[in-house]
Amino acid sequence: MAFVRKKVKTFKWPVKVEEPSSTNSGQFEQSEFIATFKRIKASDLKGVESQEGTDILKQVLVGWEGINDEDGKAIEFSEEELENLSDDIDWLKSVLAAYTTTYAEVQSGN
């Protein structure tokens, strides 16, 4: 298969969110959704490490599937919803880990 150079590249990646259980003391609950990330240039990747989490997500997170509100209604991706969810430390940490893990594996030769 030939490599196709695209001006804007995106990829979908599963994000596992672990948060302390509200019902089981000392345990975590896990949920999952699919994030759509924008690939950034290699030259920009180093600068990302020094930025705040929300600022990074504004650059790289361009969509999601499988995020619902408490009533089970799908939450559509928007900058406002991204800001709202970014205030949840467990969610923010999980999304950042999913994004950086994709590149950490590439850099380590896996």
Summary of the structure (lengths in Angstrom):
residues: 110
radius of gyration: 15.3
end to end distance: 20.2
largest distance: 52.0
contacts: 234
relative contact order: 0.18
helix: 38%
strand: 26%
